[in-house]
Amino acid sequence: MMAAAQAGAQVTNDMISKDSATTNDVLSSGLGTQGQRYSPLTDVNAKSINKLVPVWSMSFGGEKQRGQQSQPLIHGGKMFVTASYSRIFALDAKTGKKLWKYEHRLPEGIMPCCDVINRGAALFDNLVIFGTLDAQLVALDQNTGKVVWREKIDDYSAGYSYTAAPLIADGLLLTGLSGGEFGVVGRVEARDPKTGKMVWVRPVVEGHMGYKDGKENGISGTTNATWPGDTWKTGGAAPWLGGTYDAKTGLAYFGTGNPGPWNSHLRKGDNLFSTSTVAIDVKSGQIKWHYQNTPNDGWDYDGVNEFVTFDMDGKRMGGKADRNGYFYVNDATTGKLVNAFPFVTKTTWANGIDLKTGRPNFVPENRPGDPTGSGGDGNKGKSVFAAPGFLGGKNQMPMAYSPKTNLFYVPSNEWGMEIWNEPVTYKKGAAFLGAGFTIRPLYDDYIGSMRAVNPKTGKIEWEVKNEAPLWGGVLVAGDLVFWGTPEGYLKAADAKTGKVVWQFQTGSGIVAPPITWKEGNDQYVSVVSGWGGAVPLWGGEVAKKVNFLEQGGSVWTFKLMK
């Protein structure tokens, strides 16, 4: 009876805090708020996986294909999954039968930088909550799909949008925002998930005022300390990938995006809190610590990648595989840098991270030149070849961590870019780059590589190379690692050795993270399939390499054949 009662139960904060340990549901993005994407389930293992077969597939339908980056959620026998163009579906998790769908009506003038994707929803009480491309949050009744509340994050005509899965942390709904290419001001917001009412706002660009319960709650940083003149007013730093939360530290961790504009000569200084990990005390809405991965970023190395907490040497740590090609290990309580090492083969912008100061050892001649300085002609600065390219050593695709192997599983890419700076001035709602670029692969035989990374030693324990770039997330279930490829395969490998033991063709590229859960006696594995995202839009020579891939939009669900 208990399981039946649980199935219909409203989602509580206590249930969300235990999400990583409970196997009959998936209540949060990351299979637990700390984002490890690890499941202790072992029915599907290296011996049994040859019996893993599809039990259902559900198409999102319509002409609205494009990139599908959603991680499904499972509760009470239902699957909640978002799709491109700000849609959300409720399905019967065992059969794939559609229970309801909600299609958000989008205005004409939306300006998403990197495809019309959505990365998933959050569950709380009887609600399923997700964000839309026109920068709104919508809360729907889990059973009926009826709108319970709707709140505006910001003005889409100024370049704001929203694509991340919201985060429930200690009973609050936490969201970032997108729009770093439009000179927006990045911030993290906390709302009451039942009503959508604002609780606190914390800007992640220095000089802007925070608010709590409608009252001023202190400026972030010190105005003009690391931003010259008025540059902080259009500073970007959008935390567009969403955050993680660790109940042991009481902190929510958000990665912040690139500073605006890309031309770094227009904003001399470190430009806090862009391209950083920012740890926010959930109760007070104050920044407890920050660590900047790329000070005065000149390469669009957004530091938005997820900060995944784990235990190492008896301490709570966090791991982050940054766009800039370096893997960082920070103390999760204080932010102190413990380790940093490259997880890709080439990083031209810096030749290492100084563990004492925490700062990169920049290679000054590998920063794109100032158009108005020496070597510039006023219209274009000196061009440089930089690696990784701005699409990053790792981008939006979330990594996973296994407490069994103590390894991180990082979907990484090997590419570089020709990049140069141009003059630019801010205009509301217009792209705010001041740079030009061309992306190039570094090697002929592969771009993507699934890598098992040891956070203590910095060693790559194994890798599985992939011809196309990897753009989907990772799941560790017991002794297996699951990930998808743009060529359409969902793959599984032995977590210790990297030996690929299974693959299945889903019919379109996978750019989303898989999940697993158990219902009754069956362990299920699900993944969303549908090629798109930033690569075909921004990928230069790389885009040409993958233009044969077909779009799609569906959810695939597998279990062991009896």
Order of alpha helices (4+ residues) and beta strands (2+ residues): alpha-alpha-beta-beta-beta-beta-beta-beta-beta-beta-beta-beta-beta-beta-beta-beta-beta-beta-beta-beta-beta-beta-beta-beta-beta-beta-beta-beta-beta-beta-beta-beta-beta-beta-beta-beta-beta-beta-beta-beta-beta-alpha-alpha-beta
